[in-house]
Amino acid sequence: MSPTNGTRIDRRFAACAAEGRPALVTFVSAGDPDYDTSLEILKSLPGAGADIVELGMPFSDPMAEGPTIQLASQRALAGGQTMKKTLSMVRTFRESDNETPIVLMGYYNPIYAYGNDAFLKDARAAGVDGLIIVDLPPEEDEELCIPAIEAGINFIRLATPTTDDKRLPAVLANTSGFVYYVSITGITGTAAPDANRVAEAVTRIKSHTSLPVAVGFGVTSAKQAKEIGRNADGVVVGSAIVNAVRQSLDEDGRATQRTVSAVTELVGDLASGVREARAEPAK
């Protein structure tokens, strides 16, 4: 049995499936626009309707991200966000919420600089449930994926429109928690997904795995969340939420009284779309 069986992620997807709906997975960048506001946003997400939270680990060269998330990373780094502060955010979040899954998403460089063993130990102790590391392919599973699983942390892999049936088994081999299907080719926040093509891709991936399949990249509205959620086990929204943060800032890029509510209002709207999707429970 995998050490990650029965994790918060497993339980949350099972609970959403029992309700006959997909999970809403929301992404925010840790430390954007500042530590305190970011922590307040993080704490507010479950109450607004988020089922799972992806917390971005700011990095100076986020190669898969569009301008929206790139700028969020820049704001966070300029504000002094570090990996230690990101883990501190998770630890503080866990003081009042021990149920909502937290997935750290980002790139390998900051983890490598922190030290893999120390990072996994500290992440586990802080209450991190999963990792999505965009630039570590299956060929490098011994580097971080397998140690993460052994530490009890789900390692979530990305599948894309170019991941064919020959490549898919390698992608799925050590994946746990869920499979993240990238609905478009290219970078985040730059195109809208085609719901019909997404449905075909989800069906194909599900023929290879019993894991839930969550779909992200390009979902910006409740309507899209509803359409994608008809077939997916989860709907991931990132750039739209990060953009809501940016649009709420003052002319100097600082948080305003609208910043947190701008996020919670959008997440609430997305949650209503997901709950209307009435997707079939995951098998």
C-alpha positions as CSV (number, residue, x, y, z in Angstrom):
1,M,0.0,0.0,0.0
2,S,1.3,3.5,-0.9
3,P,2.2,5.7,2.1
4,T,-0.1,8.3,0.6
5,N,-3.3,6.2,0.6
6,G,-6.0,7.9,2.7
7,T,-4.4,11.4,2.5
8,R,-6.4,14.6,2.8
9,I,-6.4,14.8,-1.0
10,D,-7.8,11.3,-1.3
11,R,-10.5,12.0,1.2
12,R,-11.5,15.3,-0.3
13,F,-11.9,13.9,-3.8
14,A,-13.9,11.0,-2.4
15,A,-16.2,13.5,-0.5
16,C,-16.8,15.6,-3.7
17,A,-17.5,12.4,-5.7
18,A,-20.0,11.4,-3.1
19,E,-21.7,14.7,-3.6
20,G,-21.8,14.0,-7.4
21,R,-19.6,17.0,-8.3
22,P,-16.0,17.8,-9.2
23,A,-13.6,19.4,-6.7
24,L,-12.7,23.1,-7.1
25,V,-8.9,23.5,-6.9
26,T,-7.7,27.0,-6.5
27,F,-4.2,28.4,-7.0
28,V,-2.7,31.4,-5.3
29,S,1.0,32.4,-5.1
30,A,2.5,32.4,-1.7
31,G,3.4,35.9,-0.6
32,D,1.4,37.8,-3.2
33,P,1.1,40.7,-2.8
34,D,2.6,40.4,0.8
35,Y,2.9,37.8,3.4
36,D,0.1,38.9,5.7
37,T,-2.4,39.5,2.9
38,S,-1.5,36.2,1.2
39,L,-2.0,34.3,4.5
40,E,-5.4,36.0,4.9
41,I,-6.3,34.9,1.3
42,L,-5.2,31.4,2.0
43,K,-7.3,31.1,5.1
44,S,-10.3,32.5,3.3
45,L,-10.3,30.1,0.4
46,P,-12.1,27.1,2.0
47,G,-14.9,29.2,3.3
48,A,-15.3,30.7,-0.2
49,G,-15.8,27.3,-1.7
50,A,-12.3,25.9,-2.6
51,D,-12.0,22.2,-2.0
52,I,-8.2,22.0,-2.5
53,V,-5.6,24.8,-2.5
54,E,-2.5,24.9,-4.7
55,L,0.0,27.3,-3.1
56,G,2.6,28.5,-5.6
57,M,6.2,28.6,-4.5
58,P,7.5,31.9,-6.0
59,F,10.4,31.4,-8.4
60,S,12.3,33.9,-10.6
61,D,11.9,31.9,-13.8
62,P,8.5,30.2,-13.8
63,M,8.7,28.8,-17.4
64,A,5.2,27.4,-17.7
65,E,3.4,30.5,-16.5
66,G,1.9,33.3,-18.4
67,P,2.4,37.0,-17.4
68,T,-0.2,36.9,-14.7
69,I,1.5,34.3,-12.5
70,Q,5.0,35.5,-13.5
71,L,4.1,38.9,-12.1
72,A,2.6,37.4,-8.9
73,S,5.9,35.6,-8.3
74,Q,7.8,38.8,-8.9
75,R,5.6,40.7,-6.4
76,A,6.0,37.9,-3.8
77,L,9.8,37.7,-4.2
78,A,10.1,41.5,-4.1
79,G,8.2,41.4,-0.8
80,G,10.7,39.0,0.7
81,Q,8.9,35.7,0.3
82,T,11.1,32.6,0.8
83,M,10.5,28.9,1.0
84,K,10.7,29.0,4.8
85,K,7.9,31.7,4.8
86,T,5.8,29.6,2.4
87,L,6.1,26.6,4.7
88,S,5.3,28.9,7.6
89,M,2.1,30.0,5.9
90,V,1.0,26.3,5.6
91,R,1.9,25.7,9.2
92,T,-0.2,28.8,10.3
93,F,-3.1,27.7,8.1
94,R,-3.1,24.3,9.7
95,E,-3.7,25.9,13.1
96,S,-7.3,26.5,12.1
97,D,-7.9,24.1,9.2
98,N,-6.8,20.5,9.4
99,E,-9.0,19.2,6.6
100,T,-8.4,21.3,3.4
101,P,-5.6,19.7,1.3
102,I,-2.7,22.0,0.5
103,V,-0.5,21.3,-2.6
104,L,2.7,23.2,-3.2
105,M,3.1,23.9,-6.9
106,G,6.2,25.3,-8.6
107,Y,9.7,24.4,-9.8
108,Y,12.5,22.3,-8.6
109,N,15.2,24.9,-8.1
110,P,13.9,26.4,-4.8
111,I,13.5,22.9,-3.4
112,Y,17.0,21.9,-4.5
113,A,18.4,25.0,-2.9
114,Y,16.6,24.2,0.3
115,G,17.8,20.6,0.3
116,N,15.5,17.8,-0.7
117,D,15.5,15.9,2.6
118,A,15.1,19.0,4.7
119,F,12.3,20.3,2.5
120,L,10.3,17.1,2.6
121,K,10.7,16.9,6.4
122,D,9.7,20.5,6.9
123,A,6.8,20.3,4.3
124,R,5.4,17.2,6.0
125,A,5.7,18.8,9.4
126,A,4.0,22.0,8.2
127,G,1.0,20.1,6.8
128,V,1.7,19.9,3.1
129,D,-0.3,17.2,1.3
130,G,1.1,17.2,-2.2
131,L,3.6,18.5,-4.7
132,I,3.4,19.6,-8.3
133,I,6.8,20.2,-9.7
134,V,6.5,21.4,-13.2
135,D,10.0,20.8,-14.4
136,L,10.8,17.3,-13.0
137,P,9.9,14.6,-15.6
138,P,9.2,11.0,-14.7
139,E,12.8,10.1,-15.7
140,E,13.9,12.0,-12.5
141,D,11.5,10.3,-10.1
142,E,14.3,9.1,-7.9
143,E,15.3,12.7,-7.3
144,L,12.2,13.9,-5.5
145,C,9.0,12.0,-6.5
146,I,9.8,8.7,-4.8
147,P,11.3,10.3,-1.6
148,A,8.1,12.5,-1.4
149,I,5.9,9.5,-1.6
150,E,7.9,7.7,1.0
151,A,7.5,10.8,3.2
152,G,3.8,10.6,2.9
153,I,3.4,13.4,0.4
154,N,1.4,13.0,-2.8
155,F,3.4,13.7,-6.0
156,I,1.0,14.9,-8.6
157,R,2.0,14.7,-12.3
158,L,1.0,16.9,-15.2
159,A,-0.5,15.3,-18.4
160,T,-0.9,17.5,-21.5
161,P,-2.6,17.4,-24.9
162,T,0.7,16.1,-26.2
163,T,1.0,13.2,-23.7
164,D,0.1,10.3,-25.9
165,D,-0.8,6.7,-24.9
166,K,2.9,5.7,-25.3
167,R,4.0,8.4,-22.8
168,L,1.1,8.3,-20.4
169,P,2.2,5.1,-18.4
170,A,5.5,6.8,-17.5
171,V,3.7,9.9,-16.4
172,L,1.3,7.9,-14.3
173,A,3.7,5.4,-12.8
174,N,4.5,7.1,-9.5
175,T,1.7,9.7,-9.6
176,S,-0.6,9.9,-6.5
177,G,-3.4,12.1,-5.2
178,F,-4.7,13.1,-8.7
179,V,-3.6,13.7,-12.2
180,Y,-3.4,17.3,-13.4
181,Y,-4.5,17.6,-17.0
182,V,-3.2,20.7,-18.7
183,S,-6.1,21.6,-21.0
184,I,-4.1,23.7,-23.5
185,T,-0.7,23.8,-25.1
186,G,1.4,26.7,-24.0
187,I,1.6,28.8,-20.8
188,T,-1.0,29.5,-18.2
189,G,-3.7,32.1,-18.6
190,T,-3.4,32.6,-22.3
191,A,-6.1,30.6,-23.9
192,A,-9.5,29.0,-23.2
193,P,-9.9,25.2,-23.1
194,D,-12.2,23.3,-25.5
195,A,-14.6,21.4,-23.3
196,N,-15.2,18.7,-25.9
197,R,-11.5,18.0,-26.4
198,V,-11.0,18.1,-22.6
199,A,-13.7,15.5,-22.1
200,E,-12.1,13.2,-24.7
201,A,-8.7,13.6,-23.0
202,V,-10.1,13.0,-19.5
203,T,-11.8,9.8,-20.7
204,R,-8.5,8.6,-22.3
205,I,-6.5,9.3,-19.2
206,K,-9.1,7.6,-17.0
207,S,-8.7,4.4,-19.1
208,H,-5.2,4.3,-17.7
209,T,-5.7,5.1,-14.1
210,S,-8.2,5.1,-11.2
211,L,-6.8,8.4,-9.9
212,P,-9.0,11.5,-10.1
213,V,-8.3,13.8,-13.0
214,A,-8.3,17.5,-12.4
215,V,-8.3,20.0,-15.4
216,G,-6.6,23.3,-15.3
217,F,-4.9,26.1,-17.4
218,G,-7.4,28.5,-19.0
219,V,-10.5,28.1,-16.8
220,T,-11.5,31.7,-15.8
221,S,-15.3,31.7,-15.2
222,A,-18.1,29.8,-13.5
223,K,-19.5,28.9,-16.9
224,Q,-16.2,27.3,-18.0
225,A,-15.8,25.6,-14.6
226,K,-19.3,24.1,-15.0
227,E,-18.5,22.9,-18.6
228,I,-15.1,21.3,-17.7
229,G,-16.5,19.9,-14.5
230,R,-19.1,17.8,-16.3
231,N,-16.4,15.3,-17.1
232,A,-13.4,16.1,-14.8
233,D,-13.0,15.1,-11.2
234,G,-11.6,18.5,-10.4
235,V,-11.4,22.0,-12.0
236,V,-8.3,24.0,-11.4
237,V,-8.4,27.8,-11.5
238,G,-5.2,29.8,-11.1
239,S,-4.6,32.8,-13.3
240,A,-8.1,34.2,-12.9
241,I,-7.7,34.2,-9.1
242,V,-4.2,35.7,-9.3
243,N,-5.5,38.3,-11.7
244,A,-8.2,39.3,-9.2
245,V,-5.4,39.9,-6.7
246,R,-3.5,42.1,-9.1
247,Q,-6.6,44.1,-10.1
248,S,-7.4,44.9,-6.4
249,L,-4.0,46.4,-5.7
250,D,-3.3,50.1,-5.5
251,E,-1.1,52.0,-7.9
252,D,2.0,51.0,-5.9
253,G,1.1,47.3,-6.0
254,R,0.0,47.1,-2.4
255,A,-3.0,45.3,-1.0
256,T,-6.2,47.3,-0.5
257,Q,-9.4,46.6,1.5
258,R,-10.7,44.9,-1.7
259,T,-7.9,42.4,-2.1
260,V,-9.2,39.5,0.0
261,S,-12.9,40.0,-1.0
262,A,-12.0,40.2,-4.7
263,V,-10.6,36.7,-4.4
264,T,-13.4,35.2,-2.2
265,E,-16.1,36.6,-4.4
266,L,-14.5,35.1,-7.5
267,V,-13.9,31.7,-5.8
268,G,-17.5,31.8,-4.6
269,D,-18.7,32.3,-8.2
270,L,-16.4,29.5,-9.4
271,A,-17.7,27.2,-6.7
272,S,-21.3,27.7,-7.8
273,G,-20.3,26.7,-11.3
274,V,-18.6,23.6,-10.1
275,R,-21.5,22.6,-8.0
276,E,-23.8,23.0,-11.0
277,A,-21.6,20.7,-13.1
278,R,-23.2,17.6,-11.6
279,A,-20.4,15.4,-12.8
280,E,-20.6,11.7,-12.3
281,P,-18.9,10.4,-9.1
282,A,-15.4,9.2,-9.7
283,K,-15.1,5.5,-10.2
